[in-house]
Amino acid sequence: MSDEPDRRERSQRIAKIAVALLLAGIGLWVAHSFVAPIVWAGVIAIAIDPLYTRAERRWPRTKEALLPAAATLAIAVLILVPLALVVVEAAREASGLVGWFGEARRSGIPAPLFIQHLPFSNDITRWWQDNFGTAEATQHQFHRFQDRLLLRHTQLVGRDLLRRTIVFLFTLLALFFVLRDRVSICRQFALAGERLLGHSGERLGRQVILSVRGTIDGLVLVGLGEGAVMLIVYLIAGVPHPLLLGALTAVGAMIPFGASVLIGIASILLIGAGSFGWAVAVFVIGMGVIAVADHFVRPVLIGGATQLPFLLVLIGILGGVEVLGLLGLFVGPAVMATLVLLWRDYVAHIPKGDALPEA
């Protein structure tokens, strides 16, 4: 008789778990378009938590609505103002590019001077003259470019811009509520982690927070530093459009191998302008800056915060970007740090008798 209540209780527990998993799956399916903005809001909240905590202690009466709104507005300004400056600079450069296109349509594009110093310069010059040297040839190439790329992607760019704007606005909305209810959210996650994982739940949560902060310091701050250094180099070397290239280099430095591409483009622009020596100097200095940042500064900031080998940090960053895009820059290392912590806990609790024999 006593087995009957136990069997019924076990069946109810299994049914409860099954229903909970089913509802969780349906909930994720319904809200999957908003998962990324919510995660972004969590990443931003973790990044600004030390400053936000100080502000909350200084102005405790504003934490219900005014302080979260002010912090959200500050984040929006911090993102939108540099983006607006880049857009304005790009528009200014685009006006010059439009004039260059008009001149190229009227008289063609002369062969760059550096071609004369290349092997097979006569053949390259002849090919250039046939494809870009005259107005008719240049117009033909521009017409092919427009047919293949420009007209095909105009609607896609507009649609993608609208979608990203909506995601950004929802991220700000989610950030406001995360900051307002941060104490309750942290308490609930702590209780859930303790119920599921015991004492390891708190350590895992701390590991995720340290990983996100370390990644932000190692990627964002170091990337901005690289962009600032290369902007000075671009100005000294006379690289065309130095402000725009400096801003793009700062953004590209946050992505693995992104800064190398921008520095290569700057060197190519210098070669096209006939400054071969400065092109080599910009490339060498740029690779040196990247080497110092990637091999000395970033491993300390990212790996040191979580005791994570930099190889696993790199795998987390690259794999995260491939799967989640820009959000993967921060989620990937956090996932790797959590897995490494679980592995270390598991290995630490293996009985000595179960350890592998020494070779």
VOPAGU-2260 file (C-alpha; in pm, 1 decimal, decimal comma):
REM VOPAGU-2260
SITE   aa  ch    i         X         Y         Z
SITE  MET   A    0       0,0       0,0       0,0
SITE  SER   A    1     285,1     237,0      78,5
SITE  ASP   A    2     425,1     195,8    -271,7
SITE  GLU   A    3     110,8     339,5    -429,0
SITE  PRO   A    4     153,5     699,5    -297,8
SITE  ASP   A    5     524,9     690,9    -384,9
SITE  ARG   A    6     446,9     572,7    -735,5
SITE  ARG   A    7     180,9     841,2    -776,4
SITE  GLU   A    8     416,0    1110,0    -645,3
SITE  ARG   A    9     692,2     996,0    -881,0
SITE  SER   A   10     451,9    1001,1   -1176,6
SITE  GLN   A   11     335,8    1350,4   -1084,5
SITE  ARG   A   12     695,3    1469,8   -1058,4
SITE  ILE   A   13     778,1    1330,2   -1402,1
SITE  ALA   A   14     462,0    1485,4   -1549,1
SITE  LYS   A   15     547,2    1819,9   -1386,9
SITE  ILE   A   16     897,3    1816,1   -1535,6
SITE  ALA   A   17     761,0    1720,7   -1878,5
SITE  VAL   A   18     500,4    1998,5   -1871,1
SITE  ALA   A   19     759,8    2250,0   -1752,1
SITE  LEU   A   20     999,5    2155,1   -2034,8
SITE  LEU   A   21     716,2    2171,5   -2289,3
SITE  LEU   A   22     605,6    2515,2   -2170,6
SITE  ALA   A   23     966,1    2637,8   -2161,6
SITE  GLY   A   24    1014,8    2520,3   -2520,0
SITE  ILE   A   25     694,6    2692,4   -2634,1
SITE  GLY   A   26     794,2    3008,0   -2447,2
SITE  LEU   A   27    1136,7    3016,7   -2614,4
SITE  TRP   A   28     977,0    2955,3   -2952,8
SITE  VAL   A   29     731,7    3242,6   -2903,0
SITE  ALA   A   30     994,2    3483,5   -2765,7
SITE  HIS   A   31    1297,4    3371,4   -2968,8
SITE  SER   A   32    1315,0    3704,0   -3154,2
SITE  PHE   A   33    1356,0    3887,7   -2823,4
SITE  VAL   A   34    1610,0    3656,3   -2659,7
SITE  ALA   A   35    1911,2    3839,0   -2806,4
SITE  PRO   A   36    1799,5    4186,5   -2684,7
SITE  ILE   A   37    1735,9    4046,9   -2336,5
SITE  VAL   A   38    2080,7    3886,1   -2329,3
SITE  TRP   A   39    2231,6    4214,2   -2452,2
SITE  ALA   A   40    2055,1    4393,9   -2169,3
SITE  GLY   A   41    2200,5    4143,9   -1922,2
SITE  VAL   A   42    2552,2    4188,2   -2062,2
SITE  ILE   A   43    2527,5    4567,4   -2038,2
SITE  ALA   A   44    2385,5    4545,4   -1685,3
SITE  ILE   A   45    2676,1    4324,6   -1576,0
SITE  ALA   A   46    2926,6    4561,4   -1737,0
SITE  ILE   A   47    2796,1    4874,4   -1563,0
SITE  ASP   A   48    2705,1    4705,8   -1233,2
SITE  PRO   A   49    2997,1    4849,6   -1027,0
SITE  LEU   A   50    2918,6    5207,2   -1136,3
SITE  TYR   A   51    2545,3    5151,2   -1102,5
SITE  THR   A   52    2585,9    5013,9    -749,9
SITE  ARG   A   53    2779,4    5325,2    -645,9
SITE  ALA   A   54    2512,1    5549,9    -793,1
SITE  GLU   A   55    2241,4    5348,6    -621,0
SITE  ARG   A   56    2413,0    5390,3    -283,7
SITE  ARG   A   57    2457,5    5762,0    -338,6
SITE  TRP   A   58    2100,2    5825,3    -455,2
SITE  PRO   A   59    1894,3    5545,8    -296,8
SITE  ARG   A   60    1560,4    5721,2    -347,4
SITE  THR   A   61    1600,8    5718,6    -727,5
SITE  LYS   A   62    1650,6    5343,6    -773,2
SITE  GLU   A   63    1284,0    5268,8    -843,6
SITE  ALA   A   64    1257,8    5453,1   -1175,7
SITE  LEU   A   65    1475,8    5763,2   -1212,6
SITE  LEU   A   66    1816,3    5596,7   -1179,5
SITE  PRO   A   67    1737,8    5305,1   -1418,3
SITE  ALA   A   68    1598,4    5554,0   -1670,6
SITE  ALA   A   69    1905,8    5778,8   -1639,9
SITE  ALA   A   70    2142,8    5482,6   -1678,8
SITE  THR   A   71    1951,3    5355,7   -1981,8
SITE  LEU   A   72    1958,0    5702,4   -2139,3
SITE  ALA   A   73    2332,9    5729,5   -2071,8
SITE  ILE   A   74    2396,0    5394,6   -2243,3
SITE  ALA   A   75    2187,2    5504,2   -2543,0
SITE  VAL   A   76    2384,8    5829,8   -2572,2
SITE  LEU   A   77    2714,9    5644,8   -2528,8
SITE  ILE   A   78    2626,8    5419,4   -2822,2
SITE  LEU   A   79    2445,6    5663,3   -3050,0
SITE  VAL   A   80    2682,7    5961,0   -3031,4
SITE  PRO   A   81    2994,3    5776,3   -3163,7
SITE  LEU   A   82    2774,7    5599,9   -3419,4
SITE  ALA   A   83    2634,2    5934,0   -3534,8
SITE  LEU   A   84    2985,4    6077,7   -3564,9
SITE  VAL   A   85    3091,2    5781,4   -3779,4
SITE  VAL   A   86    2780,3    5819,5   -3997,9
SITE  VAL   A   87    2842,2    6193,1   -4041,8
SITE  GLU   A   88    3206,3    6131,5   -4129,1
SITE  ALA   A   89    3106,4    5856,0   -4371,9
SITE  ALA   A   90    2849,1    6084,6   -4535,0
SITE  ARG   A   91    3110,7    6356,8   -4570,8
SITE  GLU   A   92    3350,5    6113,6   -4732,9
SITE  ALA   A   93    3067,7    5976,5   -4947,7
SITE  SER   A   94    3015,8    6319,0   -5104,3
SITE  GLY   A   95    3375,1    6314,3   -5220,5
SITE  LEU   A   96    3331,1    5959,0   -5342,3
SITE  VAL   A   97    3026,5    6063,1   -5547,0
SITE  GLY   A   98    3233,8    6338,7   -5708,6
SITE  TRP   A   99    3508,9    6086,9   -5784,4
SITE  PHE   A  100    3255,2    5853,4   -5947,1
SITE  GLY   A  101    3126,4    6138,4   -6162,0
SITE  GLU   A  102    3476,3    6232,7   -6273,9
SITE  ALA   A  103    3556,3    5866,2   -6344,9
SITE  ARG   A  104    3244,9    5835,8   -6562,9
SITE  ARG   A  105    3345,3    6141,3   -6763,7
SITE  SER   A  106    3715,0    6071,5   -6819,6
SITE  GLY   A  107    3793,3    5720,0   -6689,7
SITE  ILE   A  108    4032,9    5618,7   -6413,1
SITE  PRO   A  109    4406,6    5651,7   -6483,2
SITE  ALA   A  110    4630,9    5363,2   -6381,7
SITE  PRO   A  111    4786,4    5407,8   -6032,7
SITE  LEU   A  112    5151,8    5500,8   -6025,1
SITE  PHE   A  113    5255,6    5203,4   -5809,8
SITE  ILE   A  114    5169,1    4964,0   -6095,6
SITE  GLN   A  115    5487,7    5075,7   -6271,6
SITE  HIS   A  116    5692,7    4916,5   -5990,5
SITE  LEU   A  117    5513,6    4580,4   -6005,2
SITE  PRO   A  118    5622,1    4273,0   -6206,2
SITE  PHE   A  119    5447,2    4249,7   -6545,2
SITE  SER   A  120    5365,0    4619,0   -6519,5
SITE  ASN   A  121    5303,3    4649,0   -6894,7
SITE  ASP   A  122    5040,1    4373,3   -6892,9
SITE  ILE   A  123    4871,7    4514,5   -6580,6
SITE  THR   A  124    4868,4    4865,2   -6727,4
SITE  ARG   A  125    4720,8    4735,8   -7052,5
SITE  TRP   A  126    4444,5    4547,9   -6862,3
SITE  TRP   A  127    4370,2    4856,8   -6654,9
SITE  GLN   A  128    4349,5    5072,7   -6965,5
SITE  ASP   A  129    4107,8    4830,0   -7130,2
SITE  ASN   A  130    3877,4    4810,3   -6824,5
SITE  PHE   A  131    3905,7    5151,5   -6657,5
SITE  GLY   A  132    4121,6    5380,0   -6872,3
SITE  THR   A  133    3840,4    5527,2   -7084,5
SITE  ALA   A  134    3503,0    5673,6   -6998,1
SITE  GLU   A  135    3318,9    5400,3   -7189,5
SITE  ALA   A  136    3505,7    5118,5   -7014,3
SITE  THR   A  137    3455,4    5276,0   -6669,9
SITE  GLN   A  138    3083,7    5327,3   -6727,8
SITE  HIS   A  139    3053,6    4964,8   -6837,0
SITE  GLN   A  140    3223,3    4840,6   -6517,5
SITE  PHE   A  141    3010,3    5066,4   -6296,6
SITE  HIS   A  142    2696,2    4946,6   -6473,1
SITE  ARG   A  143    2789,4    4583,3   -6406,2
SITE  PHE   A  144    2858,6    4663,7   -6041,8
SITE  GLN   A  145    2520,2    4830,0   -5999,9
SITE  ASP   A  146    2335,6    4544,0   -6167,5
SITE  ARG   A  147    2504,5    4275,2   -5956,5
SITE  LEU   A  148    2528,7    4437,0   -5615,4
SITE  LEU   A  149    2377,0    4777,9   -5562,7
SITE  LEU   A  150    2020,7    4723,4   -5684,1
SITE  ARG   A  151    2007,3    4372,3   -5545,8
SITE  HIS   A  152    2094,2    4472,6   -5187,7
SITE  THR   A  153    1921,7    4809,8   -5147,8
SITE  GLN   A  154    1600,1    4665,7   -5002,9
SITE  LEU   A  155    1792,7    4417,6   -4786,8
SITE  VAL   A  156    1999,6    4696,1   -4630,4
SITE  GLY   A  157    1690,7    4902,1   -4550,9
SITE  ARG   A  158    1510,2    4604,6   -4402,0
SITE  ASP   A  159    1812,2    4505,9   -4192,3
SITE  LEU   A  160    1852,5    4863,0   -4065,9
SITE  LEU   A  161    1488,1    4871,5   -3954,5
SITE  ARG   A  162    1521,8    4536,9   -3778,2
SITE  ARG   A  163    1838,9    4642,1   -3595,6
SITE  THR   A  164    1674,5    4968,1   -3486,7
SITE  ILE   A  165    1383,8    4775,2   -3334,3
SITE  VAL   A  166    1626,3    4535,9   -3159,9
SITE  PHE   A  167    1824,2    4830,5   -3020,1
SITE  LEU   A  168    1510,7    5001,1   -2883,7
SITE  PHE   A  169    1388,0    4678,6   -2724,6
SITE  THR   A  170    1733,6    4624,6   -2573,1
SITE  LEU   A  171    1710,8    4965,7   -2405,3
SITE  LEU   A  172    1362,1    4882,8   -2278,2
SITE  ALA   A  173    1482,4    4549,1   -2140,6
SITE  LEU   A  174    1785,5    4719,5   -1983,3
SITE  PHE   A  175    1558,7    4958,3   -1792,0
SITE  PHE   A  176    1360,4    4673,2   -1636,5
SITE  VAL   A  177    1674,1    4465,9   -1566,0
SITE  LEU   A  178    1831,2    4757,8   -1378,9
SITE  ARG   A  179    1511,3    4838,7   -1193,6
SITE  ASP   A  180    1454,0    4479,9   -1077,2
SITE  ARG   A  181    1818,6    4373,1   -1056,5
SITE  VAL   A  182    1805,9    4276,1    -687,9
SITE  SER   A  183    1501,7    4053,5    -735,4
SITE  ILE   A  184    1644,8    3899,8   -1054,2
SITE  CYS   A  185    1979,5    3820,5    -889,2
SITE  ARG   A  186    1806,4    3666,5    -587,7
SITE  GLN   A  187    1588,4    3444,6    -806,3
SITE  PHE   A  188    1883,0    3326,8   -1015,1
SITE  ALA   A  189    2082,4    3255,5    -698,7
SITE  LEU   A  190    1798,7    3046,2    -552,2
SITE  ALA   A  191    1748,3    2859,3    -880,1
SITE  GLY   A  192    2121,7    2790,8    -910,8
SITE  GLU   A  193    2140,7    2661,9    -554,0
SITE  ARG   A  194    1844,4    2428,6    -606,0
SITE  LEU   A  195    1979,8    2290,3    -932,5
SITE  LEU   A  196    2354,3    2281,0    -866,3
SITE  GLY   A  197    2396,0    2322,3    -491,7
SITE  HIS   A  198    2688,2    2534,8    -375,8
SITE  SER   A  199    2837,2    2530,8    -729,0
SITE  GLY   A  200    2550,3    2747,5    -853,3
SITE  GLU   A  201    2681,3    3061,4    -684,0
SITE  ARG   A  202    3033,9    2999,9    -811,3
SITE  LEU   A  203    2905,4    2949,8   -1165,7
SITE  GLY   A  204    2712,5    3275,6   -1150,7
SITE  ARG   A  205    3019,4    3458,7   -1024,6
SITE  GLN   A  206    3227,2    3300,4   -1302,0
SITE  VAL   A  207    2983,0    3419,8   -1568,9
SITE  ILE   A  208    2990,1    3775,3   -1431,1
SITE  LEU   A  209    3371,0    3784,8   -1415,6
SITE  SER   A  210    3395,5    3642,8   -1765,9
SITE  VAL   A  211    3160,9    3902,7   -1914,2
SITE  ARG   A  212    3344,0    4189,2   -1743,0
SITE  GLY   A  213    3684,0    4053,9   -1841,3
SITE  THR   A  214    3570,8    4013,1   -2201,2
SITE  ILE   A  215    3437,7    4368,6   -2211,8
SITE  ASP   A  216    3766,5    4502,5   -2072,6
SITE  GLY   A  217    3973,0    4285,8   -2306,1
SITE  LEU   A  218    3773,2    4343,5   -2623,7
SITE  VAL   A  219    3597,8    4678,5   -2600,0
SITE  LEU   A  220    3848,5    4884,2   -2401,6
SITE  VAL   A  221    4153,8    4736,3   -2571,4
SITE  GLY   A  222    3982,5    4777,1   -2909,9
SITE  LEU   A  223    3920,7    5144,9   -2841,3
SITE  GLY   A  224    4285,4    5179,8   -2738,8
SITE  GLU   A  225    4404,0    5017,6   -3061,0
SITE  GLY   A  226    4178,0    5246,1   -3263,5
SITE  ALA   A  227    4313,6    5555,5   -3086,2
SITE  VAL   A  228    4676,6    5453,1   -3145,5
SITE  MET   A  229    4614,6    5372,6   -3511,7
SITE  LEU   A  230    4424,2    5700,4   -3561,3
SITE  ILE   A  231    4739,6    5887,2   -3459,2
SITE  VAL   A  232    4944,6    5671,1   -3695,9
SITE  TYR   A  233    4695,1    5732,8   -3980,0
SITE  LEU   A  234    4711,7    6109,5   -3925,7
SITE  ILE   A  235    5092,9    6112,1   -3924,3
SITE  ALA   A  236    5118,1    5887,7   -4229,6
SITE  GLY   A  237    4859,0    6085,7   -4425,6
SITE  VAL   A  238    4615,9    5798,7   -4475,4
SITE  PRO   A  239    4303,6    5910,6   -4665,9
SITE  HIS   A  240    3992,9    5944,0   -4444,5
SITE  PRO   A  241    4186,6    5894,7   -4116,5
SITE  LEU   A  242    3894,4    5961,2   -3878,0
SITE  LEU   A  243    3666,4    5712,5   -4047,9
SITE  LEU   A  244    3938,6    5448,9   -4073,4
SITE  GLY   A  245    4039,2    5507,8   -3710,2
SITE  ALA   A  246    3681,6    5453,6   -3591,6
SITE  LEU   A  247    3642,8    5142,6   -3805,7
SITE  THR   A  248    3976,0    5009,8   -3675,8
SITE  ALA   A  249    3854,5    5053,3   -3316,6
SITE  VAL   A  250    3538,7    4857,1   -3396,8
SITE  GLY   A  251    3730,3    4597,4   -3597,5
SITE  ALA   A  252    3979,7    4550,2   -3312,8
SITE  MET   A  253    3695,4    4415,5   -3097,3
SITE  ILE   A  254    3652,1    4131,1   -3345,3
SITE  PRO   A  255    3933,7    3877,4   -3394,9
SITE  PHE   A  256    4143,3    3965,8   -3702,1
SITE  GLY   A  257    3917,1    4264,1   -3777,6
SITE  ALA   A  258    4182,2    4529,0   -3711,3
SITE  SER   A  259    4427,3    4353,3   -3942,7
SITE  VAL   A  260    4186,8    4395,1   -4234,8
SITE  LEU   A  261    4141,9    4769,2   -4168,2
SITE  ILE   A  262    4516,2    4825,4   -4131,0
SITE  GLY   A  263    4569,9    4639,4   -4458,4
SITE  ILE   A  264    4312,8    4865,1   -4627,0
SITE  ALA   A  265    4491,3    5174,1   -4491,9
SITE  SER   A  266    4822,0    5045,1   -4630,1
SITE  ILE   A  267    4663,4    4978,3   -4970,5
SITE  LEU   A  268    4523,3    5332,2   -4978,6
SITE  LEU   A  269    4871,2    5469,6   -4909,6
SITE  ILE   A  270    5016,3    5253,8   -5186,8
SITE  GLY   A  271    4749,5    5385,7   -5421,9
SITE  ALA   A  272    4850,1    5739,4   -5327,2
SITE  GLY   A  273    5217,2    5661,6   -5404,4
SITE  SER   A  274    5339,3    5653,5   -5039,4
SITE  PHE   A  275    5493,2    5307,0   -5039,1
SITE  GLY   A  276    5724,6    5376,4   -4742,6
SITE  TRP   A  277    5441,5    5503,2   -4522,3
SITE  ALA   A  278    5230,6    5204,7   -4627,3
SITE  VAL   A  279    5496,5    4965,9   -4498,6
SITE  ALA   A  280    5534,7    5170,8   -4180,1
SITE  VAL   A  281    5159,9    5171,9   -4109,8
SITE  PHE   A  282    5138,2    4797,0   -4168,4
SITE  VAL   A  283    5436,9    4716,8   -3944,9
SITE  ILE   A  284    5325,3    4949,1   -3663,9
SITE  GLY   A  285    4970,0    4817,0   -3687,5
SITE  MET   A  286    5078,9    4454,3   -3666,4
SITE  GLY   A  287    5297,9    4543,9   -3368,4
SITE  VAL   A  288    5006,6    4709,1   -3188,3
SITE  ILE   A  289    4784,8    4407,3   -3257,9
SITE  ALA   A  290    5055,6    4167,0   -3138,3
SITE  VAL   A  291    5099,9    4353,1   -2808,6
SITE  ALA   A  292    4724,1    4377,0   -2751,9
SITE  ASP   A  293    4643,7    4016,0   -2845,8
SITE  HIS   A  294    4939,5    3841,7   -2680,0
SITE  PHE   A  295    4996,2    4049,1   -2366,4
SITE  VAL   A  296    4707,1    4280,5   -2274,3
SITE  ARG   A  297    4399,3    4075,5   -2365,0
SITE  PRO   A  298    4512,9    3744,7   -2210,2
SITE  VAL   A  299    4566,5    3926,5   -1878,7
SITE  LEU   A  300    4230,8    4106,7   -1885,6
SITE  ILE   A  301    4015,6    3819,1   -2013,7
SITE  GLY   A  302    4193,0    3505,6   -1895,3
SITE  GLY   A  303    4314,5    3659,4   -1570,0
SITE  ALA   A  304    3962,2    3746,2   -1458,6
SITE  THR   A  305    3840,7    3387,0   -1492,3
SITE  GLN   A  306    4164,2    3182,8   -1477,2
SITE  LEU   A  307    4081,3    3065,9   -1830,2
SITE  PRO   A  308    4355,7    2972,4   -2082,0
SITE  PHE   A  309    4363,1    3223,3   -2367,0
SITE  LEU   A  310    4323,7    2944,5   -2623,1
SITE  LEU   A  311    3983,1    2862,2   -2474,2
SITE  VAL   A  312    3901,8    3234,9   -2464,4
SITE  LEU   A  313    3981,9    3257,5   -2836,1
SITE  ILE   A  314    3771,6    2948,7   -2910,5
SITE  GLY   A  315    3483,3    3099,1   -2714,3
SITE  ILE   A  316    3510,9    3431,5   -2898,7
SITE  LEU   A  317    3540,1    3285,3   -3249,5
SITE  GLY   A  318    3277,8    3016,5   -3191,8
SITE  GLY   A  319    3045,0    3264,6   -3025,4
SITE  VAL   A  320    3073,8    3510,0   -3316,0
SITE  GLU   A  321    3005,7    3231,4   -3566,7
SITE  VAL   A  322    2691,5    3116,5   -3384,2
SITE  LEU   A  323    2552,7    3435,1   -3225,0
SITE  GLY   A  324    2716,7    3717,6   -3416,9
SITE  LEU   A  325    2838,5    4017,5   -3217,6
SITE  LEU   A  326    2662,6    3893,6   -2904,2
SITE  GLY   A  327    2884,2    3583,9   -2914,8
SITE  LEU   A  328    3185,7    3800,6   -2830,5
SITE  PHE   A  329    3060,5    3810,2   -2470,7
SITE  VAL   A  330    2849,0    3494,6   -2443,7
SITE  GLY   A  331    3112,8    3260,4   -2590,6
SITE  PRO   A  332    3387,4    3322,2   -2329,8
SITE  ALA   A  333    3127,5    3308,5   -2049,6
SITE  VAL   A  334    3011,7    2965,6   -2168,1
SITE  MET   A  335    3369,9    2838,9   -2193,5
SITE  ALA   A  336    3453,1    2972,5   -1845,9
SITE  THR   A  337    3148,5    2795,0   -1701,4
SITE  LEU   A  338    3239,9    2466,0   -1869,4
SITE  VAL   A  339    3598,0    2488,0   -1742,8
SITE  LEU   A  340    3473,6    2555,8   -1389,0
SITE  LEU   A  341    3242,4    2252,3   -1402,1
SITE  TRP   A  342    3529,2    2038,6   -1534,0
SITE  ARG   A  343    3764,0    2153,6   -1258,4
SITE  ASP   A  344    3500,0    2079,2    -994,0
SITE  TYR   A  345    3443,3    1733,8   -1140,3
SITE  VAL   A  346    3815,1    1650,6   -1156,0
SITE  ALA   A  347    3871,9    1783,0    -803,9
SITE  HIS   A  348    3608,0    1543,6    -662,4
SITE  ILE   A  349    3731,7    1228,1    -837,3
SITE  PRO   A  350    3838,0     975,2    -568,6
SITE  LYS   A  351    4206,5     887,8    -572,9
SITE  GLY   A  352    4128,3     527,6    -642,1
SITE  ASP   A  353    3946,0     625,8    -962,5
SITE  ALA   A  354    4232,0     837,0   -1097,1
SITE  LEU   A  355    4412,0     723,6   -1408,1
SITE  PRO   A  356    4733,2     524,7   -1344,3
SITE  GLU   A  357    5055,6     708,3   -1407,1
SITE  ALA   A  358    5248,3     615,6   -1719,7
